[in-house]
Structures are given as structure tokens and as C-alpha cells.
């Protein structure tokens, strides 16, 4: 077992958890290596259980890095140059992963680029809300005939997504008649659900969400891979990164398995140190929607009323998203001097894909001349170090996940790691991380209200 609090390998994302330990932030708020190691027997038990379930194909998200994506790539090539827009109709796990991939791996102003600058790929829009004004205003931007609508719902009956689809279907029907199927592609269950029946009856192009993969674990299925491929993201590289992380996550050691380590750090911070809020704080605009995606993954999976043996336990750590440096001027004051109820995860990028140099201007202005000759690349990471220093000095637990660069590989790594972390954390909390009964109650109410 490697006791080094910097868990690192060349060209892979790394975790530094030294600022989670008591020698940095004191015993009241910091963990000890002995506390981490004390989880090892339970870790091994959970690991064995997950391994058996994987071998029985009961947790198919584990094997997604090894899928054949030929059909997805062929469809993406078909869409390229022929269509100007690709619109995802989906919500929650049917949307957040797609948004995260686009933000991380494409130009931050992608939709504003010309078609040639986009290399022929269409613009991407994700309609992940049913606010009527936003939805109608978005539709007003499109030539419907030059737009593909990707209807994404595993159940095939999600009210929000199907209500949007009904509006789109009606408009396309009036515009194109029976040719409307040229503009619709479905991502849904293999056999079940209303959307699957509609797709089969109409002969719509469709992709399958594998059995046993829930929405929040579906980013590496056609749910996320199809939109990503359509806008030119290297999905094979994404899956290769996930496969790299899978190799690291096959170890049953808390310290040597990045996913188990991260889950254990957050779990112990919650249950031993009363840190009921976990903040993900990327110092990179490209990673900001990874936080949003993780927020659903952690909250919906682990916020549970009942344990596996039926006891009322009401567990779950509240995930909060933030963005450096923006939230240094918004939330950091609270994190440094407010209640001792938070643990912070920094996401750091070592090598950005662009550089911005501050020129030698205003050198006679002493207040800002120190900036001359430096880069925004330096500044953003130095500001992260400053925030890390302030939190640690004030005994606030924090850890850092470092990306050598933002690439399909590293994004595949982080997404796979966080999914495995979540599955493992379910074992630590003794709950089912793959259901969401609290969400279902609200859905049932809405359906019954509309039927009345």
C-alpha cells in the first residue's frame, strides 16, 4: 500500500489529498492515514461485491469503455456538412454529460464559429429545461429542415422530453410530412417505452441505451457519445481514457485505487468530520460542467432515506458546483470563514490548450506592473494555489485532482473515476446508488395532476 498522499502516474490524472490530513488542518477537521486504512476491510468487501456484479453483467457501466462505436461514428459522418444544428432533447442524465463533454473538449465559443471553422460539424444545443420562453426562443433560431433533433430518454416516457418532442414532431410534420424522420434520431431503451414504440412504428433512426445503465451513468453510452461525435469530439480517445482509469480501478486498495480513494475521502469527511457539503471547484472554464454533471451523479445516487437493510438513515452529502476564479469573488469568503461543514475538491489543469500573455503595458503603474510579462495560465493556477493556501491555513479540508491537460483521454478518465467512486460510495453508505425513489414521487405527482 502506497501511503504517499500524492497519488500520481505519468500522463494520468492525479489526486493530492495531503490537505485532507490532520497534520495540515488539525485533528478536529483532518483525517489520519489510519482512518483511511481502517476502511480497507470494508473496501475489500465492497470491491468483491462490485466485481461479482460486474462479472454477472449487473453493472454494465463498467464495461462501456470497450464498446464498438462504429455505428455512432458513421452517423456522425452522415450528419456532418448536411445539417447546421444538432439539438438534444433530454434532461438530467440525458443532458448533463453531453453538456460537460462539449464544454470540456470543444471551443468555448463553438456555436459562434462559422461552419468552416467548425470543420463542417453542426452547432450543438441541449434543451434540458421546459421553460416555455427559453424553448420557443431556441427553436426560433433554427431552420427546422437543417436541424437534427436527438430525443433522449431511457424510459421512453419522460414528461419533459416527450412534451418537447411532441412540439417538434408537430412542427416537422407540418413542414415535411412523412419526410420528418430525416430530422429525428432517438436514443432510448432497446425494447421498452413509448418512445421506442414510436421510433419503431415510424422507422426512426435510433441508438440504444444499454440495459442496466441509468441516466446519470450513461455519458459513455450513445446518450453522450452520439452528440459528442456529431460535433467532432474524439469519442474513441474518450473511451481509451476511461479504459485507462478502469485498469487503475481494478485494485482493491483504498490508497491505490483513485476512485475508492476519492470516495473514501468524501465519505470519511462526511461521517467522521461532519462535512455535509462537498464543493467541486475547477480552475478551468472547460471543466465547469464536469461539476454540474458530478452534482447529479453524487446527489441522486447517494441521497437516500433507507439503507439496504431497510433502516431510515437519511444520508447524502450535498454537492455544490463552483468555478475558479469566478467564485473567489462569490463563494470563497464563506468557505474560508464560514461553517466548518465543507470539503473542497480543486480541479487543476497543468497545460492549457491556449496561452494568453500579459504585455508590458502600464509598467509605470506600480499597482499592476507586476502582471507584465506573465500569462493568464500562470495567474489562474497561482490564484488556485492562493485559495488552497487560505483554506488549508483555516483548517478547511481540500484535495486537488490534477489534469496534465484537458483531452478526450483525461475527460474519459475523470468521468469513469467519478462513476466508480459513486458506485463504491454506495457500499460505504450501505445504500443503493442506482435508484432514485425521491425523484419518482415528484414525477408521479406531475402525471396525476395533468390527468385530472
PLY file of the C-alpha trace (Angstrom):
ply
format ascii 1.0
element vertex 452
property float x
property float y
property float z
element edge 451
property int vertex1
property int vertex2
end_header
0.00 0.00 0.00
1.38 3.42 -1.03
0.95 5.95 1.80
2.04 8.92 -0.30
-0.83 11.45 -0.24
0.03 12.42 -3.81
-1.30 9.52 -5.89
0.28 10.01 -9.31
1.20 8.31 -12.57
2.67 9.85 -15.71
0.08 11.27 -18.18
-2.83 10.32 -15.93
-4.99 12.49 -13.74
-3.69 12.56 -10.17
-5.11 13.11 -6.70
-3.30 15.06 -3.97
-5.11 14.68 -0.66
-2.43 15.99 1.73
-4.66 18.94 2.71
-7.28 16.48 3.93
-4.93 15.12 6.61
-4.64 16.11 10.26
-1.01 17.24 10.02
-2.11 20.03 7.67
-5.50 21.05 9.11
-5.59 19.57 12.62
-7.31 16.54 14.14
-10.72 18.18 14.50
-11.14 18.51 10.73
-8.36 16.40 9.23
-8.22 12.67 8.59
-5.42 10.29 9.51
-3.94 7.62 7.29
-5.02 5.13 9.95
-8.63 6.25 9.49
-8.30 5.70 5.75
-6.68 2.30 6.26
-9.38 1.30 8.74
-11.81 1.25 5.81
-9.72 -1.34 3.95
-11.65 -4.44 5.16
-14.95 -2.82 4.13
-13.31 -1.62 0.90
-12.28 -5.17 0.02
-15.79 -6.43 0.75
-17.39 -3.75 -1.45
-14.78 -4.33 -4.16
-15.54 -8.05 -4.25
-19.28 -7.37 -4.41
-18.87 -4.90 -7.28
-16.54 -7.31 -9.08
-19.08 -10.15 -8.87
-21.87 -7.88 -10.11
-19.68 -6.73 -12.99
-18.89 -10.31 -13.97
-22.62 -11.07 -13.94
-23.21 -8.01 -16.18
-25.35 -6.42 -13.46
-23.32 -3.18 -13.60
-22.81 -2.67 -17.34
-21.48 0.89 -16.99
-18.16 -0.70 -16.01
-17.70 -2.17 -19.49
-18.67 0.87 -21.57
-15.02 1.81 -22.33
-14.76 -1.31 -24.52
-17.83 -0.86 -26.73
-17.86 -0.66 -30.54
-18.71 2.89 -31.65
-18.65 2.31 -35.42
-22.37 2.99 -35.86
-22.13 6.23 -33.90
-19.18 7.44 -35.97
-20.91 6.54 -39.23
-23.99 8.50 -38.23
-21.87 11.48 -37.19
-20.25 11.44 -40.63
-23.70 11.36 -42.24
-24.81 14.43 -40.26
-21.63 16.38 -40.99
-21.97 19.01 -43.75
-25.66 18.11 -44.30
-27.14 19.73 -41.19
-26.48 23.02 -39.43
-27.82 22.18 -35.97
-27.99 19.17 -33.66
-30.48 19.62 -30.83
-30.60 17.26 -27.86
-33.99 16.94 -26.19
-33.18 15.48 -22.80
-32.96 16.26 -19.10
-30.79 15.22 -16.16
-28.54 12.32 -17.12
-29.75 12.61 -20.71
-28.24 16.09 -20.98
-25.63 16.92 -18.33
-22.95 14.58 -19.68
-23.40 15.91 -23.21
-23.03 19.48 -21.98
-19.93 18.55 -19.95
-18.24 16.88 -22.93
-18.97 19.80 -25.24
-17.71 22.40 -22.76
-14.58 20.40 -21.97
-13.48 19.32 -25.43
-14.68 21.89 -27.94
-14.05 25.60 -28.45
-15.69 27.59 -25.64
-17.46 29.66 -28.31
-18.20 26.68 -30.55
-21.71 27.68 -31.65
-20.47 31.14 -32.68
-17.86 29.74 -35.06
-18.55 29.58 -38.79
-19.32 26.19 -40.31
-15.87 26.06 -41.88
-14.29 26.90 -38.52
-16.35 24.04 -37.06
-14.95 21.81 -39.85
-18.44 21.13 -41.16
-19.83 19.90 -37.86
-23.25 21.26 -36.78
-23.91 23.57 -33.88
-25.00 21.83 -30.68
-27.93 22.85 -28.50
-29.18 20.99 -25.44
-32.79 21.63 -24.44
-32.56 20.42 -20.85
-35.40 22.52 -19.44
-39.06 23.02 -20.29
-39.15 26.72 -19.56
-41.53 27.74 -22.38
-39.84 31.03 -23.21
-36.36 29.54 -23.44
-37.56 26.59 -25.53
-39.54 28.64 -28.06
-36.79 31.24 -28.35
-34.26 28.48 -29.03
-36.45 26.99 -31.76
-36.74 30.39 -33.41
-33.01 30.22 -34.18
-33.26 27.16 -36.43
-34.11 26.27 -39.96
-36.01 23.12 -38.96
-35.15 21.41 -42.24
-31.42 21.79 -41.48
-31.71 20.55 -37.89
-31.44 17.09 -36.34
-33.40 16.54 -33.13
-31.98 13.85 -30.84
-34.71 12.67 -28.47
-33.04 11.12 -25.43
-34.93 9.25 -22.71
-34.09 5.79 -21.39
-37.60 5.20 -20.05
-39.18 6.49 -23.24
-41.77 8.41 -21.29
-40.00 11.29 -19.52
-42.64 14.03 -19.42
-40.27 16.92 -20.05
-38.54 15.30 -23.02
-41.67 13.86 -24.59
-43.51 17.19 -24.29
-40.68 18.85 -26.21
-40.73 16.05 -28.77
-44.47 16.49 -29.31
-43.90 20.15 -30.20
-41.01 19.29 -32.52
-42.91 16.45 -34.16
-45.89 18.69 -34.88
-43.72 21.39 -36.46
-41.74 18.93 -38.56
-44.92 17.14 -39.68
-46.41 20.38 -40.94
-43.15 21.30 -42.66
-42.05 17.99 -44.18
-44.87 15.47 -43.90
-43.61 11.89 -43.83
-40.06 13.10 -44.54
-39.81 14.35 -40.96
-37.94 11.21 -39.93
-34.87 12.59 -41.71
-34.61 15.11 -38.87
-35.14 12.87 -35.84
-32.83 10.40 -34.11
-33.86 8.58 -30.95
-31.73 7.38 -28.04
-33.74 5.10 -25.78
-34.27 1.62 -24.38
-33.83 -1.38 -26.63
-37.46 -2.56 -26.38
-39.38 -0.72 -23.65
-41.19 2.61 -23.50
-43.45 4.80 -25.60
-40.57 6.45 -27.45
-39.23 3.07 -28.55
-42.68 2.13 -29.91
-42.95 5.44 -31.79
-39.44 5.05 -33.22
-40.11 1.52 -34.42
-43.50 2.37 -35.91
-42.16 5.42 -37.75
-38.87 3.85 -38.78
-36.81 6.49 -36.98
-33.05 6.14 -36.72
-32.28 5.09 -33.17
-29.49 4.22 -30.76
-29.70 2.01 -27.71
-29.13 2.87 -24.06
-27.75 -0.44 -22.74
-29.86 -2.37 -20.27
-28.92 -1.64 -16.68
-27.27 1.74 -17.32
-29.13 4.54 -15.55
-29.23 8.07 -16.87
-26.60 9.55 -14.59
-24.18 6.74 -15.54
-24.93 6.99 -19.27
-22.49 9.61 -20.55
-20.30 6.90 -22.13
-23.28 5.37 -23.98
-24.89 6.85 -27.12
-26.59 9.30 -24.73
-23.32 11.25 -24.52
-21.20 9.72 -27.26
-23.62 10.43 -30.13
-23.84 14.22 -29.63
-20.11 14.29 -28.90
-19.23 12.50 -32.14
-21.63 14.68 -34.13
-19.68 17.80 -33.06
-16.29 16.25 -33.79
-15.17 15.09 -30.35
-12.80 12.11 -30.39
-15.03 9.55 -28.69
-12.52 6.74 -29.19
-9.99 8.79 -27.23
-12.62 9.39 -24.58
-13.22 5.66 -24.19
-9.48 4.93 -24.16
-9.15 7.33 -21.24
-11.99 5.60 -19.44
-10.28 2.25 -20.07
-7.05 3.59 -18.57
-8.96 4.54 -15.45
-10.71 1.17 -15.41
-7.32 -0.52 -15.13
-6.48 1.64 -12.10
-9.88 0.95 -10.56
-9.47 -2.84 -10.60
-7.30 -2.68 -7.45
-9.00 -3.29 -4.11
-6.69 -0.90 -2.23
-8.18 2.34 -0.94
-4.90 4.17 -1.47
-4.00 2.73 -4.88
-7.47 2.86 -6.47
-8.23 6.52 -7.35
-12.00 6.02 -7.36
-12.04 4.26 -4.00
-9.65 6.82 -2.54
-11.76 9.79 -3.60
-15.00 8.20 -2.39
-13.38 7.29 0.94
-12.07 10.82 1.46
-15.50 12.33 0.93
-17.26 9.61 2.94
-14.95 9.97 5.96
-15.16 13.76 5.77
-18.94 13.42 5.94
-19.32 10.69 8.56
-16.27 11.40 10.77
-15.77 15.15 10.37
-19.35 16.29 9.67
-18.56 17.81 6.27
-22.05 17.60 4.80
-21.23 19.69 1.72
-18.74 18.77 -0.99
-17.66 21.56 -3.32
-16.14 20.86 -6.73
-14.04 23.86 -7.76
-12.41 23.64 -11.21
-9.88 26.30 -12.14
-10.69 25.87 -15.80
-13.73 27.05 -17.73
-13.57 23.86 -19.78
-14.19 21.77 -16.64
-17.04 23.82 -15.21
-19.78 21.49 -16.44
-17.98 18.42 -15.12
-19.01 19.88 -11.74
-22.62 20.12 -12.89
-22.59 16.54 -14.16
-20.96 15.29 -10.94
-23.51 17.17 -8.85
-26.32 14.99 -10.21
-24.23 11.82 -10.01
-23.32 12.27 -6.33
-26.62 13.74 -5.12
-29.08 11.46 -6.89
-27.05 8.32 -6.23
-26.23 8.82 -2.55
-29.02 10.97 -1.12
-31.15 8.18 0.31
-33.69 7.68 3.09
-33.25 3.94 3.54
-30.26 1.65 3.99
-30.05 -1.66 2.14
-31.49 -3.39 5.21
-34.50 -1.06 5.34
-33.46 1.30 8.13
-34.21 5.03 7.90
-30.79 6.72 7.69
-31.30 9.88 5.55
-27.75 10.05 4.24
-26.09 12.01 1.48
-23.51 14.72 1.04
-24.72 17.86 -0.74
-22.61 18.57 -3.85
-22.03 22.20 -4.78
-20.50 23.44 -8.02
-18.22 26.44 -8.17
-15.77 27.90 -10.69
-12.34 29.39 -10.19
-11.53 32.19 -10.34
-15.09 33.49 -10.65
-16.22 32.20 -7.28
-13.23 33.62 -5.43
-15.35 36.75 -5.70
-18.55 34.95 -4.74
-18.30 31.85 -2.51
-14.74 31.62 -1.16
-15.35 34.01 1.74
-17.95 31.54 3.03
-15.67 28.56 2.52
-12.71 30.15 4.34
-14.50 31.73 7.31
-17.99 30.22 7.39
-19.21 26.96 8.97
-16.82 24.00 9.08
-19.21 21.88 7.01
-17.48 21.69 3.63
-14.80 19.74 1.82
-13.42 21.25 -1.40
-12.11 19.43 -4.47
-9.98 21.55 -6.77
-9.70 20.58 -10.44
-6.37 21.87 -11.75
-5.02 21.93 -15.31
-1.25 21.91 -15.78
-1.16 22.66 -19.51
-3.95 24.69 -21.08
-4.60 24.37 -24.82
-4.01 28.09 -25.32
-1.86 30.84 -23.84
-2.65 34.48 -23.09
0.34 36.73 -22.33
0.00 40.00 -20.44
2.02 42.57 -22.42
4.46 45.09 -20.99
1.97 47.94 -20.77
1.23 50.23 -17.81
4.68 49.41 -16.41
4.64 52.79 -14.70
1.58 51.77 -12.68
3.05 50.10 -9.61
-0.26 48.57 -8.59
-0.46 46.38 -11.71
3.04 46.38 -13.24
3.81 43.06 -11.51
1.49 41.41 -14.04
3.61 42.42 -17.04
5.17 39.52 -18.91
3.18 36.86 -17.11
0.38 34.75 -18.57
-3.23 34.12 -17.63
-2.16 30.48 -17.50
0.19 31.30 -14.63
-2.27 33.60 -12.93
-5.19 31.18 -12.81
-3.10 28.43 -11.20
-1.41 30.83 -8.79
-4.85 32.04 -7.72
-5.87 28.43 -7.20
-2.80 27.93 -5.01
-3.80 31.04 -3.06
-7.28 29.67 -2.43
-5.81 26.30 -1.46
-3.45 28.06 0.96
-6.24 30.11 2.54
-8.47 27.08 3.02
-5.67 24.97 4.49
-4.48 27.75 6.80
-8.02 27.99 8.16
-8.28 24.21 8.68
-10.67 23.60 5.78
-10.19 20.16 4.14
-9.39 20.21 0.44
-7.89 17.96 -2.19
-6.74 18.51 -5.76
-7.35 16.44 -8.88
-4.77 17.49 -11.47
-5.15 17.11 -15.24
-1.88 17.12 -17.22
-4.05 18.63 -19.96
-7.68 18.62 -20.99
-8.07 15.95 -23.65
-10.51 13.19 -24.56
-8.32 10.83 -22.53
-8.30 12.86 -19.31
-12.02 13.63 -19.56
-12.71 9.92 -20.06
-10.57 9.23 -17.01
-12.33 11.68 -14.69
-15.84 10.67 -15.72
-15.15 6.97 -15.30
-13.39 7.56 -11.99
-16.29 9.56 -10.57
-18.81 6.94 -11.67
-16.84 4.18 -9.94
-16.39 6.44 -6.89
-20.14 6.84 -6.70
-20.85 3.12 -7.01
-18.25 2.41 -4.32
-19.61 5.14 -2.04
-22.98 3.42 -2.20
-21.34 0.47 -0.47
-19.74 2.71 2.15
-23.10 4.28 2.99
-24.87 0.90 2.70
-27.43 2.23 0.23
-28.45 1.54 -3.37
-26.68 4.15 -5.55
-28.58 3.15 -8.67
-32.18 4.10 -7.80
-33.89 7.46 -7.18
-37.23 6.95 -5.40
-37.34 10.57 -4.24
-37.37 11.74 -7.86
-40.10 9.30 -8.84
-42.56 10.72 -6.29
-42.45 14.14 -7.92
-42.81 12.65 -11.40
-45.92 10.71 -10.35
-47.48 13.84 -8.89
-46.99 15.78 -12.14
-48.51 12.99 -14.23
-51.56 12.67 -11.99
-52.05 16.45 -11.87
-52.15 16.66 -15.68
-54.59 13.76 -15.87
-57.07 15.44 -13.54
0 1
1 2
2 3
3 4
4 5
5 6
6 7
7 8
8 9
9 10
10 11
11 12
12 13
13 14
14 15
15 16
16 17
17 18
18 19
19 20
20 21
21 22
22 23
23 24
24 25
25 26
26 27
27 28
28 29
29 30
30 31
31 32
32 33
33 34
34 35
35 36
36 37
37 38
38 39
39 40
40 41
41 42
42 43
43 44
44 45
45 46
46 47
47 48
48 49
49 50
50 51
51 52
52 53
53 54
54 55
55 56
56 57
57 58
58 59
59 60
60 61
61 62
62 63
63 64
64 65
65 66
66 67
67 68
68 69
69 70
70 71
71 72
72 73
73 74
74 75
75 76
76 77
77 78
78 79
79 80
80 81
81 82
82 83
83 84
84 85
85 86
86 87
87 88
88 89
89 90
90 91
91 92
92 93
93 94
94 95
95 96
96 97
97 98
98 99
99 100
100 101
101 102
102 103
103 104
104 105
105 106
106 107
107 108
108 109
109 110
110 111
111 112
112 113
113 114
114 115
115 116
116 117
117 118
118 119
119 120
120 121
121 122
122 123
123 124
124 125
125 126
126 127
127 128
128 129
129 130
130 131
131 132
132 133
133 134
134 135
135 136
136 137
137 138
138 139
139 140
140 141
141 142
142 143
143 144
144 145
145 146
146 147
147 148
148 149
149 150
150 151
151 152
152 153
153 154
154 155
155 156
156 157
157 158
158 159
159 160
160 161
161 162
162 163
163 164
164 165
165 166
166 167
167 168
168 169
169 170
170 171
171 172
172 173
173 174
174 175
175 176
176 177
177 178
178 179
179 180
180 181
181 182
182 183
183 184
184 185
185 186
186 187
187 188
188 189
189 190
190 191
191 192
192 193
193 194
194 195
195 196
196 197
197 198
198 199
199 200
200 201
201 202
202 203
203 204
204 205
205 206
206 207
207 208
208 209
209 210
210 211
211 212
212 213
213 214
214 215
215 216
216 217
217 218
218 219
219 220
220 221
221 222
222 223
223 224
224 225
225 226
226 227
227 228
228 229
229 230
230 231
231 232
232 233
233 234
234 235
235 236
236 237
237 238
238 239
239 240
240 241
241 242
242 243
243 244
244 245
245 246
246 247
247 248
248 249
249 250
250 251
251 252
252 253
253 254
254 255
255 256
256 257
257 258
258 259
259 260
260 261
261 262
262 263
263 264
264 265
265 266
266 267
267 268
268 269
269 270
270 271
271 272
272 273
273 274
274 275
275 276
276 277
277 278
278 279
279 280
280 281
281 282
282 283
283 284
284 285
285 286
286 287
287 288
288 289
289 290
290 291
291 292
292 293
293 294
294 295
295 296
296 297
297 298
298 299
299 300
300 301
301 302
302 303
303 304
304 305
305 306
306 307
307 308
308 309
309 310
310 311
311 312
312 313
313 314
314 315
315 316
316 317
317 318
318 319
319 320
320 321
321 322
322 323
323 324
324 325
325 326
326 327
327 328
328 329
329 330
330 331
331 332
332 333
333 334
334 335
335 336
336 337
337 338
338 339
339 340
340 341
341 342
342 343
343 344
344 345
345 346
346 347
347 348
348 349
349 350
350 351
351 352
352 353
353 354
354 355
355 356
356 357
357 358
358 359
359 360
360 361
361 362
362 363
363 364
364 365
365 366
366 367
367 368
368 369
369 370
370 371
371 372
372 373
373 374
374 375
375 376
376 377
377 378
378 379
379 380
380 381
381 382
382 383
383 384
384 385
385 386
386 387
387 388
388 389
389 390
390 391
391 392
392 393
393 394
394 395
395 396
396 397
397 398
398 399
399 400
400 401
401 402
402 403
403 404
404 405
405 406
406 407
407 408
408 409
409 410
410 411
411 412
412 413
413 414
414 415
415 416
416 417
417 418
418 419
419 420
420 421
421 422
422 423
423 424
424 425
425 426
426 427
427 428
428 429
429 430
430 431
431 432
432 433
433 434
434 435
435 436
436 437
437 438
438 439
439 440
440 441
441 442
442 443
443 444
444 445
445 446
446 447
447 448
448 449
449 450
450 451
